[in-house]
Amino acid sequence: MALCGLKAIVLAACALAAAGKVQLRHSSHKVSDEALHVGSFVTPLEFKHQLRVCNAFPNMGALDVYRGAERLTGELPMAYKACRDFAVPLKSGDKLEFRLGDASTGTFSVADLPNSDGVLLLVIHRHDSLSTAVAFESHVFAALDSAQVAVIDTYKGKDVAVAKIMDRSAKVSKDPKAVAPVRSEELRYDSVVAVNPGEYEVELEGASGKQESRATLVALSHESYVVLRVGVESQSGGSFPSELVVFPNPNPEALHSGAAPRVASAASVLLAAFAALWAC
């Protein structure tokens, strides 16, 4: 009976901790004093949606991003192959306009946003190889523990290439002839995959098996990444080669820092204790 009572106590503690976990996630969103004075204890949840823009539009000029009259890029327009995070609150219906100098190149309308924290990835690129019309690719990354990678092919042309991810370097044993095999997997375009924390190389392999481009991916927990294939084989104007772009590019030292892992929540600790009690 005592053991059963203890299990019930732990179960109740787990339930309270789990409820506390949900409350803590939104602890930064305070109830206004006015709401407290009128006796209301219910407040709408607010979520953080970060904007991440990548310029995959092949052009020698740089792009500016506007939201209404607000110039998000400030005095630093985005060059071709550049990606940038913007700390701006987004809401459904927002219109993001892209300008090349004084000329508008295209406008993206923000549709419904998820009821959770996340990163809105927006990629502007060439619609085809005949004209300079633009197209957009977008994805909303959920707030997950694992590293997420969105793989997008914006290249326009006849060239065919496959993106592959592999260990950054092979481990060499004392015997120089014995080299540990390097893991390598294909990254399918128009997909989002999860990867373990670590350092990787992303390679663009042409139809002949020749390496066209290569970039480093430092995967950290809780982070979201984009792997872009960019370029155009233009039928009017200048062409740009098929290349890889990886963003963001954190310092590899972050993989070994003590700040990267998140501290276990009280709920997870109590659940672990409950599992141990149940096992005994």
C-alpha positions in Angstrom: 0.0 0.0 0.0 2.8 2.4 0.9 4.5 1.8 -2.5 1.2 2.4 -4.3 0.7 5.6 -2.4 4.2 6.7 -3.3 3.5 5.9 -6.9 0.3 8.0 -6.8 2.2 10.9 -5.3 4.8 10.7 -8.0 2.1 10.5 -10.6 0.5 13.6 -9.2 3.8 15.4 -9.1 4.5 14.5 -12.8 1.1 15.8 -13.8 1.8 19.1 -12.0 5.2 19.4 -13.5 3.9 18.7 -16.9 1.3 21.5 -16.4 4.1 23.8 -15.2 6.2 23.0 -18.2 3.4 24.4 -20.5 3.0 27.4 -18.4 6.7 28.1 -18.2 7.1 28.0 -22.0 5.0 31.2 -22.2 6.1 32.7 -19.0 7.5 35.7 -20.9 4.1 36.7 -22.0 2.8 38.5 -18.9 -0.8 39.2 -18.1 -1.4 43.0 -18.1 -2.1 44.7 -14.8 -5.4 45.8 -16.2 -6.4 42.2 -16.9 -5.5 41.3 -13.3 -7.5 44.1 -11.9 -10.7 43.0 -13.7 -10.2 39.5 -12.4 -9.3 37.8 -15.7 -6.8 35.0 -15.5 -7.0 33.9 -19.2 -4.8 35.5 -21.8 -4.2 34.6 -25.4 -1.0 32.7 -26.2 1.6 34.5 -28.2 4.1 32.8 -30.4 7.4 33.8 -31.8 7.8 33.5 -35.5 11.3 34.3 -36.8 11.8 35.3 -40.4 14.7 33.8 -42.4 15.2 35.0 -46.0 17.6 33.6 -48.6 18.4 35.4 -51.8 18.7 32.7 -54.5 17.9 35.1 -57.3 20.9 35.1 -59.6 21.8 38.8 -60.2 24.8 41.0 -59.7 22.6 43.5 -57.8 21.5 43.1 -54.1 17.9 42.8 -52.9 16.1 44.8 -50.3 13.2 43.4 -48.3 10.3 45.6 -47.3 7.3 45.0 -45.0 5.0 47.8 -46.0 7.1 51.0 -45.7 9.6 49.3 -43.4 12.9 48.5 -45.0 13.9 45.3 -43.1 17.3 45.1 -44.7 18.2 48.6 -43.6 21.4 49.9 -45.2 22.6 46.4 -46.1 20.7 44.9 -49.0 21.1 41.1 -49.5 23.6 40.0 -52.1 23.0 36.9 -54.2 23.5 33.7 -52.2 23.1 35.5 -48.9 20.7 34.5 -46.1 19.6 36.6 -43.1 17.5 36.3 -40.0 15.1 39.2 -39.2 13.8 39.8 -35.7 10.4 41.1 -36.7 7.0 40.0 -35.4 5.1 38.3 -38.2 1.3 37.9 -38.6 -1.0 36.4 -41.1 -1.6 38.8 -44.0 1.8 40.5 -43.9 3.2 41.3 -47.3 7.0 41.1 -47.9 8.1 43.0 -51.0 11.5 42.4 -52.7 13.1 45.3 -54.5 16.2 45.5 -56.8 17.1 49.1 -56.5 13.9 51.0 -57.0 12.2 48.2 -59.0 9.9 45.8 -57.3 10.8 42.2 -58.2 8.0 40.3 -56.3 5.8 40.2 -53.3 5.2 37.3 -50.9 2.1 37.2 -48.7 2.3 35.5 -45.4 -0.5 32.9 -45.0 -1.7 31.4 -41.8 1.1 30.9 -39.2 1.2 27.9 -36.9 0.1 28.1 -33.3 3.6 27.4 -32.1 7.1 29.0 -32.1 8.9 28.5 -35.3 11.1 29.9 -38.1 9.6 31.0 -41.4 12.0 30.3 -44.2 11.5 32.3 -47.4 13.6 31.8 -50.5 13.4 34.0 -53.6 14.7 32.6 -56.9 14.3 32.6 -60.6 11.0 31.3 -61.9 12.7 30.0 -65.1 15.7 30.4 -67.4 13.9 32.4 -70.0 12.8 35.5 -68.0 13.8 37.3 -64.9 10.4 36.6 -63.2 10.7 35.4 -59.5 9.3 32.6 -57.6 9.2 31.8 -53.9 9.8 28.7 -51.7 8.7 28.7 -48.1 8.7 26.4 -45.1 7.9 26.9 -41.4 10.3 25.0 -39.1 8.7 23.8 -35.9 10.5 24.2 -32.6 12.0 20.8 -32.2 15.0 19.4 -30.2 16.7 17.9 -33.3 18.6 19.8 -36.0 16.3 20.2 -39.1 17.5 20.7 -42.6 15.4 21.9 -45.5 16.8 20.9 -48.9 15.7 23.1 -51.8 16.7 23.1 -55.5 16.3 26.6 -57.1 18.7 25.9 -60.0 17.2 26.6 -63.5 18.9 24.8 -66.4 19.7 21.5 -68.0 22.4 20.5 -65.5 21.4 17.6 -63.2 23.1 17.3 -59.8 22.5 15.4 -56.6 23.0 16.8 -53.1 24.8 14.4 -50.6 25.6 14.7 -46.9 28.6 12.9 -45.4 30.9 12.9 -42.4 33.3 15.9 -42.5 36.4 13.7 -42.3 37.3 10.1 -42.1 38.8 8.7 -38.9 42.3 7.3 -39.7 43.6 4.5 -37.6 47.3 3.8 -36.8 47.5 1.9 -40.0 47.4 4.5 -42.8 45.9 2.0 -45.1 42.9 1.3 -42.8 40.5 4.2 -43.2 37.1 4.1 -41.6 34.4 4.4 -44.2 32.7 7.7 -44.5 28.9 7.7 -44.2 27.2 9.3 -47.1 23.5 9.8 -47.9 21.6 11.6 -50.6 19.6 14.6 -49.6 16.4 14.6 -51.6 15.2 18.0 -52.9 12.0 19.5 -51.5 12.3 17.6 -48.3 13.0 18.4 -44.6 15.2 15.9 -42.7 16.5 15.6 -39.1 20.3 15.1 -38.5 22.3 14.3 -35.4 24.5 17.0 -34.0 27.9 17.1 -35.6 30.0 18.4 -38.5 29.1 17.3 -42.0 30.1 18.1 -45.6 27.4 18.7 -48.2 28.4 17.9 -51.7 26.8 18.6 -55.1 27.5 15.8 -57.4 27.0 16.2 -61.2 25.6 13.5 -63.5 29.2 12.5 -64.4 30.0 11.9 -60.7 32.1 15.1 -60.6 31.9 17.3 -57.6 30.4 20.7 -58.5 30.2 22.4 -55.1 30.9 21.6 -51.5 29.9 23.3 -48.2 30.2 22.6 -44.5 27.2 22.0 -42.2 27.6 22.3 -38.5 24.4 20.8 -37.1 23.4 21.9 -33.6 20.4 20.7 -31.6 17.3 22.9 -31.7 18.6 24.7 -34.9 17.1 24.8 -38.4 19.1 24.9 -41.6 18.6 25.3 -45.3 20.7 23.6 -48.0 20.1 25.4 -51.3 21.2 24.6 -54.8 21.4 27.9 -56.7 22.3 29.1 -60.1 20.8 29.5 -63.6 21.6 28.5 -67.2 20.1 31.6 -68.5 18.7 31.9 -72.1 18.7 35.6 -71.8 21.4 37.5 -69.9 24.2 36.1 -67.8 24.4 32.6 -66.4 25.4 31.6 -62.9 27.0 28.2 -62.0 25.3 25.5 -60.0 26.4 25.9 -56.4 25.5 25.0 -52.8 24.5 27.4 -50.1 24.2 26.3 -46.4 22.8 28.5 -43.7 23.3 29.2 -40.9 27.0 28.6 -40.3 27.6 28.3 -36.5 31.0 27.9 -35.0 32.0 24.2 -34.6 33.1 25.0 -31.1 29.4 25.3 -30.2 29.2 21.5 -30.6 31.5 21.1 -27.6 30.2 23.9 -25.4 28.2 23.2 -22.3 25.5 25.7 -23.3 24.2 23.8 -26.3 22.2 21.0 -24.5 19.0 22.1 -22.8 18.6 21.4 -19.1 16.1 18.6 -18.4 12.7 19.9 -17.3 11.3 19.1 -13.9 8.6 17.0 -15.6 11.2 14.7 -17.2 13.1 14.3 -14.0 10.0 13.3 -12.1 8.9 10.9 -14.9 12.3 9.3 -14.7 11.9 8.9 -10.9 8.5 7.4 -11.4 9.8 4.9 -13.9 12.5 3.8 -11.5 9.9 3.4 -8.7 7.6 1.4 -11.0 10.5 -0.8 -12.0 11.3 -1.7 -8.3 
